[in-house]
Amino acid sequence: MMKLKQLDGLLGHLQQFSKPKVELEQYPTGHHIASRMLFTAESSFGDVSDKVVADFGCGCGTLGAAAALLGAQQVIAIDIDSESLELALLNAENLELDLDLVQCDIKNLGWRGQIVDTVVMNPPFGTRKKGADMDFLFVALQVASEAVYSLHKSSTRDHVKRAALGSFNASSAEVICELRFDLPQLYKFHKKKEVDVAVDLWRFVPKSNRGNGCF
Ligand SMILES: C[S@@+](CC[C@H](N)C(=O)[O-])C[C@H]1O[C@@H](n2cnc3c(N)ncnc32)[C@H](O)[C@@H]1O
């Protein structure tokens, strides 16, 4: 398995959004967080290598690329924005990785059943469009059979846990670690140069949907 340092180094060369779209909450998942997220998913839980992995809201493709570098059997990278998908493709090509790209609003994904093993995502935090993070989580927990790794603001921890276990399809919901997420000053309403947000890295295990068809 690739070492963490090497993974981090490779992800550090990826190109990032040149004109991020505020309304879609486009900020990159930094290589430091992305490498640790996927490395933990593989080294502690075996959720990446030889698995079918989907990257929801792939943006620049950092999480999908990390999954591919760690030996995922197939990576499906999904974003609503065609420019993000072009960037994800460019980044994948530069690293000689295969990503299958899908342009779609996650809410309209329409996949029936648990057709991927693992979903990895840094969803919009829901600051521009309330509930966007929970829309992503709802769908991820319908289509993954093994695990969902996701980043959510720590301030929403109780809400996320309640929704995942109570209304969505999770059989377990654990915060693996709390991170400081440095949002670059992409947007005019951020006064400081960087905005430091406490973010939880979650691992959710979906209930088995075998036998009950679809969502
Ligand atoms: C925080 S960024 C994710 C960054 C990404 N992990 C990366 O490394 O660049 C959120 C992404 O979700 C996408 N997005 C926002 N709303 C979406 C939706 N409804 N369906 C699909 N993608 C969406 C945005 O275009 C953006 O690329």
PDBQT file of the ligand as one rigid body, heavy atoms in Angstrom, charges set to zero:
ROOT
HETATM    1  C1  LIG A 301     -16.581  21.421  -1.001  1.00  0.00    +0.000 C 
HETATM    2  S1  LIG A 301     -16.579  21.104  -2.691  1.00  0.00    +0.000 S 
HETATM    3  C2  LIG A 301     -15.837  19.506  -2.780  1.00  0.00    +0.000 C 
HETATM    4  C3  LIG A 301     -14.375  19.599  -3.085  1.00  0.00    +0.000 C 
HETATM    5  C4  LIG A 301     -13.739  18.346  -3.634  1.00  0.00    +0.000 C 
HETATM    6  N1  LIG A 301     -13.760  17.240  -2.703  1.00  0.00    +0.000 N 
HETATM    7  C5  LIG A 301     -12.337  18.686  -4.074  1.00  0.00    +0.000 C 
HETATM    8  O1  LIG A 301     -11.392  18.097  -3.594  1.00  0.00    +0.000 OA
HETATM    9  O2  LIG A 301     -12.179  19.589  -4.877  1.00  0.00    +0.000 OA
HETATM   10  C6  LIG A 301     -18.293  20.702  -3.028  1.00  0.00    +0.000 C 
HETATM   11  C7  LIG A 301     -18.529  20.212  -4.446  1.00  0.00    +0.000 C 
HETATM   12  O3  LIG A 301     -19.903  19.814  -4.563  1.00  0.00    +0.000 OA
HETATM   13  C8  LIG A 301     -20.403  20.213  -5.824  1.00  0.00    +0.000 C 
HETATM   14  N2  LIG A 301     -21.852  20.326  -5.682  1.00  0.00    +0.000 N 
HETATM   15  C9  LIG A 301     -22.550  21.296  -5.029  1.00  0.00    +0.000 A 
HETATM   16  N3  LIG A 301     -23.865  21.020  -5.059  1.00  0.00    +0.000 NA
HETATM   17  C10 LIG A 301     -23.998  19.843  -5.744  1.00  0.00    +0.000 A 
HETATM   18  C11 LIG A 301     -25.116  19.018  -6.082  1.00  0.00    +0.000 A 
HETATM   19  N4  LIG A 301     -26.358  19.342  -5.740  1.00  0.00    +0.000 N 
HETATM   20  N5  LIG A 301     -24.885  17.877  -6.755  1.00  0.00    +0.000 NA
HETATM   21  C12 LIG A 301     -23.611  17.519  -7.129  1.00  0.00    +0.000 A 
HETATM   22  N6  LIG A 301     -22.532  18.260  -6.830  1.00  0.00    +0.000 NA
HETATM   23  C13 LIG A 301     -22.717  19.400  -6.143  1.00  0.00    +0.000 A 
HETATM   24  C14 LIG A 301     -19.690  21.510  -6.126  1.00  0.00    +0.000 C 
HETATM   25  O4  LIG A 301     -19.662  21.798  -7.501  1.00  0.00    +0.000 OA
HETATM   26  C15 LIG A 301     -18.300  21.258  -5.511  1.00  0.00    +0.000 C 
HETATM   27  O5  LIG A 301     -17.413  20.758  -6.487  1.00  0.00    +0.000 OA
ENDROOT
TORSDOF 0
